[in-house]
Amino acid sequence: MELENVSKSLTNFTLKAVVVTVCIAFLIPSLIPEFKWVKTLQGKLIIASFIQNPSVLWKLAEQQEAEKKYKDAANLIDLAIGLLEMNCSASQSLLKYQKKRDYLHLMMEKNKK
């Protein structure tokens, strides 16, 4: 008799787990709106501003540079420079980032032609 109750509760649990999984997999994603603002320059900068590590911003800028998105790369480097200035970093590391920014601005000008 007790084994029968365990079997029923296991069946009920499995059924509930399947229903919850289906809800999570199909219903919830359809209810979440698409954030088109994330694809804009302002949205990208807002998200990037949450990154508090200039090295990570440098790597992201390198990826953008490899895709020839020099403006986006320059914006990321500008954010990194702002972080370095905010934290009173050494002038050597600040100079490295400024040179990279100048290079990216030069590449932006070359691509405009």
GUKOL-337756 format. One record per residue (C-alpha): residue in one letter; y, z, x. Coordinates in nm, 2 decimals, m for minus. Each point is the difference from the previous one (the first is absolute). Example, Ala and Ser with C-alpha at 12.3 -4.5 7.8 and 13.67 -1.06 7.14 Angstrom:
// residues 2
> A | m0.45 | 0.78 | 1.23
> S | 0.34 | m0.07 | 0.14
//
This chain:
// residues 113
> M | 0.00 | 0.00 | 0.00
> E | 0.24 | 0.09 | 0.28
> L | m0.08 | m0.32 | 0.19
> E | 0.09 | m0.20 | m0.31
> N | 0.35 | 0.17 | m0.01
> V | 0.05 | m0.08 | 0.37
> S | m0.09 | m0.36 | m0.07
> K | 0.25 | m0.02 | m0.29
> S | 0.28 | 0.15 | 0.20
> L | m0.07 | m0.24 | 0.29
> T | 0.01 | m0.29 | m0.23
> N | 0.32 | 0.12 | m0.16
> F | 0.15 | 0.05 | 0.35
> T | m0.10 | m0.35 | 0.11
> L | 0.14 | m0.16 | m0.31
> K | 0.33 | 0.19 | 0.04
> A | 0.02 | m0.10 | 0.37
> V | m0.05 | m0.37 | m0.09
> V | 0.28 | 0.02 | m0.27
> V | 0.24 | 0.17 | 0.24
> T | m0.08 | m0.25 | 0.28
> V | 0.06 | m0.29 | m0.24
> C | 0.33 | 0.15 | m0.10
> I | 0.11 | 0.05 | 0.35
> A | m0.11 | m0.34 | 0.12
> F | 0.14 | m0.21 | m0.29
> L | 0.25 | 0.18 | m0.22
> I | 0.21 | 0.19 | 0.25
> P | 0.09 | m0.31 | 0.22
> S | 0.10 | m0.19 | m0.31
> L | 0.24 | 0.28 | m0.10
> I | 0.17 | 0.02 | 0.34
> P | 0.31 | m0.23 | 0.01
> E | 0.04 | m0.25 | 0.28
> F | 0.27 | 0.11 | 0.24
> K | 0.19 | m0.32 | 0.07
> W | 0.28 | 0.18 | 0.18
> V | m0.24 | 0.08 | 0.28
> K | 0.00 | m0.36 | 0.10
> T | 0.38 | m0.01 | 0.04
> L | 0.18 | 0.07 | 0.32
> Q | 0.14 | 0.32 | m0.14
> G | m0.34 | 0.12 | m0.12
> K | m0.15 | m0.07 | 0.34
> L | 0.27 | 0.19 | 0.17
> I | m0.04 | 0.30 | m0.24
> I | m0.37 | 0.02 | 0.08
> A | 0.06 | m0.05 | 0.37
> S | 0.25 | 0.28 | 0.00
> F | m0.27 | 0.25 | m0.08
> I | m0.16 | m0.08 | 0.34
> Q | 0.14 | 0.26 | 0.24
> N | m0.16 | m0.14 | 0.31
> P | 0.19 | m0.27 | 0.20
> S | m0.32 | m0.11 | 0.17
> V | m0.15 | m0.09 | m0.34
> L | 0.32 | m0.19 | m0.09
> W | m0.02 | m0.18 | 0.33
> K | m0.36 | m0.11 | m0.08
> L | 0.09 | m0.11 | m0.35
> A | 0.29 | m0.20 | 0.15
> E | m0.23 | m0.17 | 0.24
> Q | m0.22 | m0.11 | m0.29
> Q | 0.30 | m0.14 | m0.18
> E | 0.11 | m0.18 | 0.32
> A | m0.35 | m0.15 | 0.03
> E | 0.05 | m0.14 | m0.35
> K | 0.34 | m0.13 | 0.10
> K | 0.18 | 0.23 | m0.24
> Y | 0.27 | 0.10 | 0.25
> K | 0.24 | 0.15 | m0.26
> D | m0.27 | 0.24 | m0.13
> A | m0.09 | 0.09 | 0.36
> A | 0.36 | 0.06 | 0.09
> N | 0.04 | 0.23 | m0.30
> L | m0.30 | 0.20 | 0.10
> I | 0.14 | 0.04 | 0.36
> D | 0.33 | 0.11 | m0.15
> L | m0.18 | 0.27 | m0.19
> A | m0.18 | 0.11 | 0.32
> I | 0.34 | 0.01 | 0.19
> G | 0.14 | 0.21 | m0.28
> L | m0.29 | 0.25 | 0.04
> L | 0.04 | 0.01 | 0.38
> E | 0.38 | 0.06 | m0.04
> M | m0.06 | 0.27 | m0.26
> N | m0.24 | 0.18 | 0.23
> C | 0.22 | m0.04 | 0.31
> S | m0.26 | m0.19 | 0.19
> A | 0.03 | m0.10 | 0.36
> S | 0.23 | m0.30 | 0.07
> Q | m0.29 | m0.19 | 0.17
> S | m0.21 | m0.01 | m0.32
> L | 0.31 | m0.08 | m0.20
> L | 0.09 | m0.29 | 0.23
> K | m0.35 | m0.14 | m0.04
> Y | 0.04 | m0.01 | m0.37
> Q | 0.35 | m0.15 | 0.02
> K | m0.12 | m0.28 | 0.23
> K | m0.28 | m0.08 | m0.25
> R | 0.26 | m0.01 | m0.29
> D | 0.22 | m0.23 | 0.20
> Y | m0.29 | m0.23 | 0.08
> L | m0.10 | m0.01 | m0.37
> H | 0.36 | m0.08 | m0.10
> L | 0.00 | m0.28 | 0.25
> M | m0.32 | m0.14 | m0.14
> M | 0.15 | 0.02 | m0.35
> E | 0.29 | m0.21 | 0.11
> K | m0.23 | m0.26 | 0.17
> N | m0.21 | m0.03 | m0.32
> K | 0.31 | m0.07 | m0.21
> K | 0.07 | m0.32 | 0.19
//
